[in-house]
Amino acid sequence: MKLRLLSLIALISCAACGGNTSEQATSATTTTASADSAAVTQPADGTAASTPADTAATGAAATGQPKACDLVSAEDLSRITGKTFTPGQTAADMPTVSQCGWDQQASSDGGVSITLYADGAEVIKNTRAVPAIKLEPLKGVGDEAYLQVVAGTIRNTVMVRKGKRGAQITLNYSNPDPRHLEEIARLAVQKI
């Protein structure tokens, strides 16, 4: 369920920064599956269908860029936060966005998510346009970095940009420490 929510957030973010809307994506391809076969993506123009294995190479890995799960490890997150996490699980892997989630082991208190964007400046610009979000600068992290403050009190997300790419790091558990966010961002930005 958590990864489905992360995927939904990634797709909304991607659409907000100029990615395909679901209507555009639906007109471009049709996906079908039967009980005895894997899903097959059939382009609307009638060209050859592709399987998930064929399309897997079109995500972040195909560009030679790191995926969100490559930026930090469960061990890194545990060392920084003092909590124990499961290995990261990919929630989205597209050319413009990659997302990974780490759940807490033996806890239902949430986890950590990282979304890696091809165009970090655009995502930061779109976030600035949201009236309920204030961005507080973090000095010395990447080319630019901000702690997101939502509704004046929620401080559980950092956005960081290095070069063209950017990452959004969110601590999805009770009472997150903004210092942990900054430390995770400093580590992640080394691999962007």
N, C-alpha and C positions, 0 to 999 in steps of 0.2 A: 504494500500500500504506500509506504514512504517513497519508494522509487517511482511509482506511478505519479505521485504528487510532484516529485522533483522533475519528472519528464514533462508534466503539464506546465510547470513554471518555466522550464527551458524553452518549450515551444512557444509560450506566450511571449517570453523575452525575445526569442528569435523573430517572431512576427512583428514585434514592436520596433525592431531595428532593421526592418526591411526584408525579412525572410518571407517565404511563401506563406500565404494564409491557407487554411484548410480547404477553402473553396478552390484556390489556385492549384493546390496539390491534388485535390480530387479530380480536377479536370485534366491533369497531366498523367495520372496513373490510376489503375484500378488494381486493388490487391484482393486475391481470392485464396481460399484455403479449403481443403476437404479433410475429412477425418483421417485419411490415410496418406496425406502429403503435407509438405511444408508450405507456408505461404509463398505465393508467386506474385511478383509485381509485373503487371502487364501494362506497358505504355499505351496511352489512348490512341496514339497514331498507328497502332497495329504492328509495330516492330517487335522483335524477339523479346520474350519475357525474361525476367531475371529472378534468381532465387536470393534469399537472404545472404547466402555465402558470396554471391556475386556482388551484392550491393554493400557488403561489409567494408570493402576496400575504399568506399567513397567517403568515409568519415574522416575524422581528424588524423588518423593514422596514415591515410592515403596521401596526405599533404606533407608528411614527414615532420609534422608538428606534434608536440606532446599532447596527450589526452589529459583530461582533468584528473583521472586516477593516478597519473604519473607525477603529479606535482608534490604530493606528500604521501606518507605511508601511515598505516594504522599505528605503528610504533611511534612515529613523529607526533601524531595527535595525542597519543596516550602520555608521552613524555611532557608535552606542553600543557595539557589540560588536567592531568592526573586522573583521567577517566580511561577505561579500557574500551577499545573499538574493534569491530570486525574489519576484515580487509575491505577496501573500497569496491563498490559495485557500480559499473557504468549504467547510468540512467538515460543518457543520450549521447550519440556519437554521430555528428553531422559535420560537414565541412566548415560551417560557421559557428558551431557551438558543440561543446563536449561537457557532459555533466557526470559527476561521481558523488556517491553518498557512502558514508561510513556510519553504521549504527553502533550504539553502545552495546557491549556484551552484557548479558544478564541484567538489562535495564530497559524499561519502556520510556525512558526520559528523552528520547530523541537521539540525534547524532550531529554529524557535520556534513555539509554539502559544499561542493565547489563547482562552479560553472565557469568554463573557460570560453571566451568569446574571441572570434577572429578580429572584430572591430571594437576594442575596448573603449575608445574615445566616444563612439556612437552610443554605447550602452550607458556610459557616464552622463553624456548629454541628455539622453532620454530619462535617466533617473533624476537629474536636476529639475526636469520639467514637472515632476510629481510634487504637488503642493505639500503633502503630508510628510515628505522626506527632506531632511536637511543633511548635507554632506559636510562633515568636519575633516579638514585636511590632516593627513598623517605625513610627517616629514621623513624623508630618507627611505621611503619604501617605493621601489620602482621609479618610473617617470612621474607618476602621480598616484596617490592613494587617498581614500576617504573612508571614514567610519560613517555608516549610515545611521542617522537618528530618525526614527519613525515616531510620529505623534509626540515628539519631545522627550520620550523616555526609553524606547526600545533601542538598544545598542547591541545588536547581535550579528551585524553584517559589515564586512569590509569590501570595498571595491578597489582594485589595484590595476594599473596599466603599465606595461613595459613594451616600448615600441608600439606597434599597432595592436597587439593582442592585450586582452584584459581578463581578469578573473574576479568573480564575486564569491566570497567565502562567507558561509553562514553557519553559526552555531545554533542548532535547532534543539536546544535543551534549556532547562530551567536555570535562571541566574547565570547567563554566560558572562565571562570576564572579558571586557574589551582588550585587555593586555594580551590575552591568548589569541585573539583575532589578529592583532598586529604581529605577533610572533609567527603565527601560521602564514600570514601574508608575506613576511620577510623570507620565509623558507620557500614558499611556493613561487615567488617571483624569480628566484634563481633558475627555475626550470622553464619559465614561460618563453 
